[in-house]
Amino acid sequence: MGLFEGIRSRTNSVPAQIFFGLVVLVFVFWGVGGNGGPQTTTYATVNGERINNADVQRVARYKNQRQEQNKDEREKLMQSVIEEMIRAESIFQQARNEGLSSSDYELASQLASDPTFRENDEFSQERYLQVIQSVGFSSEVKYENSLNEAIVTDKLLANVAQSAFTSEAALKNLHTFYNTQKEIKWVRISEGIFFDETKEISTERIDEIIAQQGTKLNEQYLADLNSKYAQPDTWTYTEVTIKPVLGENVEQAPEDLLENAQKSLSNENIDALLSKPPFEGYLTKGLEQKGTKDQLSEDLLALLQPLSAGKGVLSVDKKTLYVLQSFTPAFEKTFEEVKSELALQIAREEEAAKEASAFANTLLSEWQEEAPQALLDTRSLTVESSGPFVQSNITQALGAISAASDLITQVQKAKAPGTLPQVYSLPEGWVVARIEKITPPSNDDIKESSNIYAFQLQQQLLQKYVDEIQKKARIERLYKAAQ
């Protein structure tokens, strides 16, 4: 069990216990709150109280538990810890401003009840010192100061949670929100279906894109360099072999059949050759293969290099006929050579995006009770639909269109059937949707879930309270400036 896990909330409110758990780790490993540790680089201030590098690093090290992290993961952890410390300091300052404090008795009771410090079911002073020193506390005073702050914070959260009034109307509203069944239909409009690779784009527009988006174009060029704009010598070939003989009475292929096929390639291509006697039924052609000098064996490369397209060569053991389909000589295009091509692609994509957006808005204006099929047919689009869903499975029910977060919000808010009020952006284009059916729940089983709803109301109250504390506090975030 970790050290902080032994510190328990004094309230019976589960939401308060959860919030307490979110801040207690910060207090216990902060040292002595906002003033703990050496005052080195300041990462944030809360009403003048500093949150510094040493404190942040101490909490981050404990949370990381020595797991390997890359730079982005470390950065994300640091940002998260700083925000947690800002929240903890804000709550503690509010508790102190309200006159809350902890007594020696409360501190002693908390220490005595912490299983981390117990041996043989009794509090052990020796173990207590070992544990707090192992996580960086040089004395009991430093740890107990932090614990006092945690106790005071818990009192504030407990008072807020216990003040929550849960009315029958509020419970019914939550019950309705979570259990109302809805069904929707939607149409996805991909920008790709509007892309026209022959669309004329003015030279002025291409030059404008090059001037404004030169860095983006160069990044695209480098990303595609090896696949589109640079390539070593490449041979494309197939392997022709004699089919294995199955059955005792099947006639064997002549031993020189592959050699004859090689000679015949001077007059016919391999596919035509294999469809007529004496080769039909005896020879088989494998899948097309590609290779560069680095990828092909020296022996195979020596066989393929002298060939021209369509011609073949036998392997050393004469069991395989290699047929060269094509040879592509090495090439490399510079950025200067392809920047206009890249700009043209972007311009055409922009035009496709405009057309897709215009089409989506036209669909939105014309979709009444039934989707305008004639309009959809112009782009071969279809209407998709969900089955009945409630709040808990809305993401699964909507599948790919759940990426449109604004759409999810509108679906949640919808009180009556109808087309949703706007088009919604997706990574590949747009979506237009309509609520088809809304079925409110029965209130018969509300009692079974009343405790869950009361929990959620308390949690919302606590979150709102903590948010308000942070809004009122003078918070200055300096982490980026410190890098």
C-alpha positions as CSV (number, residue, x, y, z in Angstrom):
1,M,0.0,0.0,0.0
2,G,1.3,3.5,-0.9
3,L,1.8,6.1,1.8
4,F,-1.0,8.4,0.6
5,E,-3.5,5.4,0.4
6,G,-3.5,5.3,4.2
7,I,-4.9,8.7,4.6
8,R,-8.7,8.5,4.6
9,S,-11.4,11.1,4.1
10,R,-13.4,11.9,7.2
11,T,-16.8,12.2,5.3
12,N,-19.2,9.5,4.3
13,S,-19.7,11.3,0.9
14,V,-18.1,9.2,-1.8
15,P,-17.7,12.3,-4.1
16,A,-15.9,14.2,-1.3
17,Q,-13.6,11.1,-0.8
18,I,-12.8,11.1,-4.5
19,F,-11.9,14.8,-4.6
20,F,-9.9,14.3,-1.4
21,G,-8.0,11.5,-3.1
22,L,-7.2,13.8,-6.0
23,V,-5.5,16.3,-3.8
24,V,-4.1,14.3,-0.9
25,L,-1.2,12.9,-2.9
26,V,-0.1,16.4,-3.8
27,F,-0.1,17.5,-0.2
28,V,1.7,14.4,1.2
29,F,4.5,14.6,-1.4
30,W,4.6,18.3,-1.7
31,G,6.6,18.7,1.4
32,V,4.9,21.6,3.2
33,G,2.3,22.8,0.7
34,G,3.1,25.8,-1.5
35,N,6.2,26.7,0.4
36,G,7.9,23.3,0.5
37,G,11.3,22.5,-1.0
38,P,14.0,24.8,-2.2
39,Q,12.7,27.9,-4.0
40,T,14.2,27.3,-7.4
41,T,12.3,27.8,-10.7
42,T,8.7,28.9,-10.1
43,Y,6.2,27.0,-12.3
44,A,3.0,28.7,-11.0
45,T,1.7,31.0,-8.3
46,V,-1.7,30.8,-6.5
47,N,-2.5,34.1,-4.7
48,G,1.2,34.7,-4.4
49,E,2.1,31.2,-3.1
50,R,4.7,29.6,-5.3
51,I,4.7,26.2,-6.8
52,N,8.3,25.5,-7.7
53,N,10.4,23.0,-9.7
54,A,11.5,20.9,-6.7
55,D,8.0,20.4,-5.5
56,V,6.6,19.5,-8.9
57,Q,9.5,17.1,-9.6
58,R,8.9,15.3,-6.2
59,V,5.2,14.7,-6.9
60,A,6.0,13.7,-10.6
61,R,8.6,11.2,-9.5
62,Y,6.2,9.5,-7.1
63,K,3.4,9.4,-9.7
64,N,5.7,8.0,-12.4
65,Q,6.9,5.1,-10.2
66,R,10.1,5.0,-12.3
67,Q,8.4,4.0,-15.5
68,E,10.1,4.8,-18.8
69,Q,8.7,7.9,-20.5
70,N,9.5,9.8,-23.7
71,K,9.7,13.5,-23.9
72,D,6.0,14.1,-24.7
73,E,4.9,11.8,-21.9
74,R,7.1,13.6,-19.4
75,E,5.8,16.9,-20.5
76,K,2.2,15.7,-20.2
77,L,2.9,14.4,-16.7
78,M,4.6,17.7,-15.6
79,Q,1.6,19.7,-16.9
80,S,-0.8,17.4,-15.1
81,V,1.1,17.6,-11.8
82,I,1.3,21.4,-12.0
83,E,-2.5,21.6,-12.5
84,E,-3.1,19.2,-9.6
85,M,-0.9,21.3,-7.3
86,I,-2.7,24.5,-8.4
87,R,-6.0,22.9,-7.5
88,A,-4.7,21.6,-4.2
89,E,-3.2,24.9,-3.2
90,S,-6.4,26.8,-4.2
91,I,-8.6,24.5,-2.1
92,F,-6.3,24.6,0.9
93,Q,-6.2,28.4,0.8
94,Q,-10.0,28.5,0.7
95,A,-10.2,26.2,3.7
96,R,-7.8,28.4,5.6
97,N,-9.7,31.5,4.7
98,E,-12.8,29.9,6.1
99,G,-11.1,29.4,9.4
100,L,-10.8,25.6,9.2
101,S,-7.9,24.0,11.1
102,S,-6.9,20.6,12.4
103,S,-6.2,19.6,16.0
104,D,-3.4,17.5,17.5
105,Y,-6.0,14.8,18.3
106,E,-7.1,14.7,14.6
107,L,-3.5,14.5,13.5
108,A,-2.7,11.7,16.0
109,S,-5.9,9.8,15.0
110,Q,-5.0,10.0,11.4
111,L,-1.5,8.7,12.0
112,A,-2.6,5.9,14.3
113,S,-5.3,4.7,11.8
114,D,-2.9,4.7,8.8
115,P,-2.1,1.0,8.1
116,T,1.1,2.1,6.4
117,F,2.6,2.9,9.8
118,R,1.4,-0.3,11.6
119,E,3.3,-3.4,12.6
120,N,1.6,-6.3,14.4
121,D,-1.6,-4.3,14.2
122,E,-0.1,-1.4,16.2
123,F,1.3,2.0,15.3
124,S,5.1,1.8,15.0
125,Q,7.1,4.9,15.5
126,E,10.1,3.2,13.8
127,R,8.1,2.2,10.8
128,Y,6.6,5.7,10.6
129,L,10.0,7.3,10.4
130,Q,11.2,4.8,7.8
131,V,8.3,5.3,5.5
132,I,8.2,9.1,5.5
133,Q,12.0,9.3,5.1
134,S,11.9,6.8,2.2
135,V,9.8,9.3,0.2
136,G,11.9,12.4,1.0
137,F,10.7,13.8,4.3
138,S,13.7,14.8,6.5
139,S,11.6,15.0,9.6
140,E,8.2,14.3,11.2
141,V,7.4,18.0,11.3
142,K,7.5,18.3,7.5
143,Y,5.3,15.3,6.9
144,E,2.8,16.3,9.7
145,N,2.5,19.8,8.3
146,S,1.5,18.3,4.9
147,L,-0.9,16.0,6.7
148,N,-2.5,18.9,8.5
149,E,-3.1,20.6,5.2
150,A,-4.8,17.4,3.9
151,I,-7.0,17.2,6.9
152,V,-8.1,20.8,6.6
153,T,-8.8,20.4,2.9
154,D,-10.9,17.3,3.7
155,K,-13.0,19.2,6.1
156,L,-13.8,21.8,3.5
157,L,-14.7,19.2,0.9
158,A,-16.8,17.3,3.5
159,N,-18.8,20.5,4.4
160,V,-19.5,21.2,0.7
161,A,-20.6,17.7,0.0
162,Q,-22.9,17.5,3.0
163,S,-24.5,20.8,2.1
164,A,-25.8,19.3,-1.2
165,F,-29.6,19.3,-1.3
166,T,-30.9,16.5,-3.6
167,S,-34.5,17.3,-4.6
168,E,-36.9,14.8,-6.2
169,A,-37.1,17.0,-9.2
170,A,-33.3,17.0,-9.6
171,L,-33.2,13.2,-9.3
172,K,-36.0,12.9,-12.0
173,N,-34.1,15.2,-14.3
174,L,-31.0,13.0,-14.0
175,H,-33.0,9.9,-14.5
176,T,-34.6,11.3,-17.6
177,F,-31.2,12.5,-19.0
178,Y,-29.5,9.1,-18.5
179,N,-32.4,6.9,-19.6
180,T,-34.2,8.6,-22.4
181,Q,-33.9,6.5,-25.6
182,K,-33.1,8.2,-28.9
183,E,-32.7,7.2,-32.5
184,I,-31.1,9.2,-35.2
185,K,-30.3,9.1,-38.9
186,W,-27.4,10.8,-40.6
187,V,-25.6,11.4,-43.9
188,R,-21.8,11.6,-44.1
189,I,-20.4,13.8,-46.8
190,S,-16.8,13.1,-47.6
191,E,-14.7,15.8,-49.1
192,G,-13.0,13.1,-51.2
193,I,-16.1,12.6,-53.4
194,F,-15.9,16.3,-54.5
195,F,-12.2,16.1,-55.4
196,D,-11.6,16.7,-59.1
197,E,-8.0,16.0,-60.3
198,T,-8.7,17.8,-63.6
199,K,-10.0,21.0,-62.0
200,E,-8.3,24.1,-63.4
201,I,-6.5,26.2,-60.8
202,S,-5.1,29.6,-61.7
203,T,-1.3,30.2,-61.6
204,E,-1.9,33.1,-59.2
205,R,-3.6,30.8,-56.7
206,I,-0.8,28.2,-57.0
207,D,1.8,30.9,-56.4
208,E,-0.1,32.2,-53.4
209,I,-0.2,28.8,-51.8
210,I,3.5,28.4,-52.4
211,A,4.2,31.8,-50.7
212,Q,1.8,31.2,-47.8
213,Q,2.3,27.5,-47.1
214,G,5.9,26.8,-48.2
215,T,6.8,25.1,-45.0
216,K,3.8,22.8,-45.2
217,L,4.6,21.9,-48.8
218,N,8.2,21.1,-47.9
219,E,7.1,18.9,-45.1
220,Q,4.7,17.0,-47.4
221,Y,7.5,16.7,-50.0
222,L,9.9,15.1,-47.4
223,A,7.1,12.8,-46.1
224,D,6.5,11.5,-49.7
225,L,10.1,11.7,-50.9
226,N,10.9,7.9,-50.8
227,S,7.5,6.8,-52.0
228,K,6.8,9.3,-54.7
229,Y,9.7,11.6,-55.5
230,A,12.8,9.4,-55.1
231,Q,13.4,5.8,-56.0
232,P,16.4,3.5,-56.7
233,D,16.7,1.2,-59.7
234,T,13.7,-1.2,-59.3
235,W,13.0,-4.5,-61.1
236,T,9.4,-5.9,-61.3
237,Y,9.3,-9.6,-62.1
238,T,7.3,-12.8,-61.8
239,E,8.4,-16.4,-61.3
240,V,7.1,-19.2,-63.6
241,T,7.5,-22.8,-62.4
242,I,6.2,-26.3,-63.4
243,K,3.1,-27.3,-61.5
244,P,3.6,-30.2,-59.1
245,V,2.3,-33.5,-60.3
246,L,-0.7,-34.8,-58.4
247,G,-1.9,-38.5,-59.0
248,E,-0.2,-41.5,-60.5
249,N,-1.7,-41.2,-64.0
250,V,-1.0,-37.5,-64.6
251,E,1.3,-36.9,-67.5
252,Q,4.7,-35.4,-66.5
253,A,5.7,-32.1,-68.0
254,P,8.7,-32.3,-70.4
255,E,12.0,-31.5,-68.7
256,D,12.7,-28.7,-71.3
257,L,9.3,-27.0,-70.9
258,L,10.6,-24.0,-69.0
259,E,13.5,-23.6,-71.5
260,N,11.1,-23.7,-74.4
261,A,8.9,-21.1,-72.6
262,Q,11.9,-18.8,-72.2
263,K,12.6,-19.0,-76.0
264,S,9.0,-18.4,-76.9
265,L,9.0,-15.2,-74.9
266,S,10.7,-13.5,-77.9
267,N,7.4,-13.7,-79.7
268,E,4.6,-13.7,-77.0
269,N,4.0,-12.3,-73.6
270,I,4.0,-14.7,-70.7
271,D,0.2,-14.6,-70.1
272,A,-0.6,-15.5,-73.7
273,L,2.1,-18.2,-73.6
274,L,0.6,-20.0,-70.6
275,S,-2.9,-20.1,-72.1
276,K,-1.9,-22.4,-75.0
277,P,-0.2,-25.7,-75.6
278,P,2.3,-27.1,-74.8
279,F,2.5,-24.8,-71.7
280,E,-1.2,-24.6,-70.7
281,G,-1.9,-26.7,-67.6
282,Y,1.8,-27.4,-66.9
283,L,3.2,-24.0,-65.9
284,T,2.1,-21.6,-63.2
285,K,2.9,-17.9,-62.8
286,G,3.5,-16.5,-59.3
287,L,2.5,-13.0,-58.0
288,E,4.3,-9.9,-59.2
289,Q,7.3,-9.0,-57.1
290,K,9.4,-5.9,-56.8
291,G,13.0,-5.4,-55.7
292,T,15.9,-2.9,-55.6
293,K,19.6,-3.6,-55.6
294,D,19.5,-3.6,-51.8
295,Q,16.5,-6.0,-51.7
296,L,17.4,-8.6,-54.3
297,S,20.0,-11.3,-53.8
298,E,23.2,-11.0,-55.9
299,D,22.4,-14.1,-57.9
300,L,18.9,-12.9,-58.8
301,L,20.1,-9.4,-59.6
302,A,22.7,-10.8,-62.0
303,L,19.9,-12.7,-63.8
304,L,17.5,-9.8,-64.1
305,Q,19.9,-6.9,-65.0
306,P,20.6,-8.0,-68.6
307,L,16.9,-8.6,-69.4
308,S,14.5,-6.3,-71.2
309,A,10.8,-6.0,-70.3
310,G,8.9,-9.2,-71.2
311,K,11.9,-11.4,-71.5
312,G,12.9,-14.3,-69.2
313,V,15.9,-16.1,-67.8
314,L,16.2,-19.6,-66.2
315,S,17.6,-20.0,-62.7
316,V,20.9,-21.9,-62.3
317,D,19.0,-25.1,-61.4
318,K,16.6,-24.5,-64.4
319,K,13.6,-25.0,-62.1
320,T,12.4,-21.4,-62.2
321,L,11.8,-19.0,-65.1
322,Y,12.2,-15.3,-64.1
323,V,10.2,-13.0,-66.3
324,L,11.0,-9.3,-66.1
325,Q,7.8,-7.2,-66.2
326,S,9.4,-3.8,-66.0
327,F,12.5,-1.9,-65.0
328,T,12.2,1.6,-63.4
329,P,15.5,3.5,-63.4
330,A,16.5,5.5,-60.3
331,F,15.1,9.0,-60.1
332,E,14.8,11.9,-57.6
333,K,12.8,15.1,-57.9
334,T,13.8,18.2,-56.0
335,F,11.3,20.3,-53.9
336,E,11.6,23.0,-56.5
337,E,10.5,20.6,-59.2
338,V,7.4,19.4,-57.4
339,K,6.3,22.4,-55.2
340,S,3.8,23.6,-57.9
341,E,2.4,20.0,-58.1
342,L,2.0,20.0,-54.3
343,A,0.4,23.4,-54.3
344,L,-2.0,22.3,-57.0
345,Q,-3.1,19.3,-54.9
346,I,-3.8,21.6,-51.9
347,A,-5.8,24.0,-54.1
348,R,-7.9,21.2,-55.4
349,E,-8.4,19.8,-51.9
350,E,-9.6,23.3,-50.8
351,E,-12.1,23.5,-53.6
352,A,-13.4,20.0,-52.7
353,A,-13.8,21.1,-49.1
354,K,-15.8,24.1,-50.2
355,E,-18.1,22.1,-52.4
356,A,-18.6,19.4,-49.6
357,S,-19.5,22.2,-47.1
358,A,-21.9,23.8,-49.5
359,F,-23.5,20.4,-50.3
360,A,-23.8,19.6,-46.6
361,N,-25.6,22.9,-45.9
362,T,-27.9,22.4,-48.8
363,L,-28.8,19.0,-47.4
364,L,-29.4,20.5,-44.0
365,S,-31.9,23.1,-45.4
366,E,-33.8,20.5,-47.5
367,W,-34.0,17.6,-44.9
368,Q,-37.4,17.7,-43.4
369,E,-39.1,14.5,-42.3
370,E,-37.4,12.5,-45.1
371,A,-34.0,13.0,-46.5
372,P,-34.0,14.5,-50.0
373,Q,-33.1,11.4,-52.0
374,A,-32.7,13.2,-55.3
375,L,-30.0,15.4,-53.8
376,L,-28.3,12.4,-52.2
377,D,-28.3,10.5,-55.5
378,T,-26.3,13.2,-57.2
379,R,-23.3,12.1,-55.1
380,S,-24.4,8.4,-54.4
381,L,-24.8,9.1,-50.7
382,T,-27.0,7.0,-48.4
383,V,-28.8,7.6,-45.1
384,E,-27.4,5.7,-42.1
385,S,-29.3,5.1,-38.9
386,S,-28.7,4.1,-35.3
387,G,-30.7,1.7,-33.1
388,P,-32.2,3.0,-29.8
389,F,-29.5,4.3,-27.5
390,V,-29.3,6.1,-24.1
391,Q,-26.6,8.4,-22.7
392,S,-24.3,5.6,-21.6
393,N,-23.9,4.1,-25.0
394,I,-24.3,7.1,-27.3
395,T,-20.7,6.9,-28.6
396,Q,-21.0,3.2,-29.5
397,A,-24.4,3.8,-31.2
398,L,-23.1,6.7,-33.4
399,G,-19.9,5.0,-34.3
400,A,-17.7,7.1,-36.7
401,I,-19.8,10.3,-36.4
402,S,-19.2,10.4,-32.6
403,A,-15.9,12.1,-33.6
404,A,-18.1,15.3,-34.0
405,S,-18.2,16.4,-30.4
406,D,-20.6,19.2,-31.1
407,L,-23.1,16.8,-32.6
408,I,-22.9,14.6,-29.5
409,T,-23.8,17.6,-27.4
410,Q,-26.7,18.5,-29.6
411,V,-28.0,14.9,-29.5
412,Q,-27.8,14.9,-25.7
413,K,-29.7,18.2,-25.5
414,A,-32.4,17.4,-28.0
415,K,-35.9,17.3,-26.5
416,A,-37.9,16.6,-29.7
417,P,-37.4,14.9,-33.1
418,G,-36.1,17.0,-35.9
419,T,-33.0,17.8,-38.0
420,L,-30.1,19.0,-35.9
421,P,-29.5,22.8,-36.3
422,Q,-26.1,22.7,-38.2
423,V,-23.7,20.6,-40.2
424,Y,-20.9,19.0,-38.1
425,S,-17.3,18.6,-39.0
426,L,-15.7,15.2,-39.2
427,P,-12.0,14.4,-40.0
428,E,-12.9,13.4,-43.6
429,G,-15.7,15.9,-44.2
430,W,-19.2,16.7,-42.8
431,V,-22.2,15.0,-41.3
432,V,-25.9,16.1,-41.3
433,A,-28.2,14.4,-38.8
434,R,-31.8,14.2,-37.7
435,I,-33.3,12.9,-34.4
436,E,-36.0,10.4,-35.5
437,K,-37.4,9.3,-32.2
438,I,-37.2,10.2,-28.5
439,T,-38.7,7.9,-25.9
440,P,-38.7,9.1,-22.2
441,P,-38.1,6.5,-19.5
442,S,-40.6,5.4,-16.9
443,N,-40.1,6.7,-13.4
444,D,-41.0,3.4,-11.9
445,D,-37.4,2.3,-11.3
446,I,-36.0,5.7,-10.2
447,K,-35.7,4.6,-6.6
448,E,-33.2,1.9,-7.6
449,S,-30.9,4.5,-9.0
450,S,-31.5,7.4,-6.6
451,N,-28.2,6.8,-4.7
452,I,-26.3,6.9,-8.0
453,Y,-28.0,10.2,-9.0
454,A,-27.4,11.7,-5.6
455,F,-23.7,10.8,-5.9
456,Q,-23.5,12.5,-9.3
457,L,-25.2,15.6,-8.0
458,Q,-22.8,15.8,-5.2
459,Q,-19.9,15.3,-7.6
460,Q,-21.2,18.1,-9.8
461,L,-21.5,20.4,-6.9
462,L,-18.0,19.7,-5.7
463,Q,-16.6,20.2,-9.2
464,K,-18.4,23.4,-9.6
465,Y,-17.3,24.6,-6.1
466,V,-13.6,23.8,-6.9
467,D,-13.9,25.5,-10.3
468,E,-15.3,28.6,-8.6
469,I,-12.4,28.6,-6.1
470,Q,-9.9,28.5,-9.0
471,K,-11.7,31.2,-10.9
472,K,-11.5,33.6,-8.0
473,A,-7.8,32.8,-7.2
474,R,-5.0,34.8,-8.8
475,I,-3.3,32.0,-10.7
476,E,-0.2,32.6,-12.8
477,R,1.1,29.7,-14.9
478,L,4.8,30.1,-15.7
479,Y,5.8,26.6,-16.7
480,K,6.3,27.3,-20.4
481,A,8.2,30.4,-19.6
482,A,10.5,28.4,-17.3
483,Q,11.6,26.0,-20.1
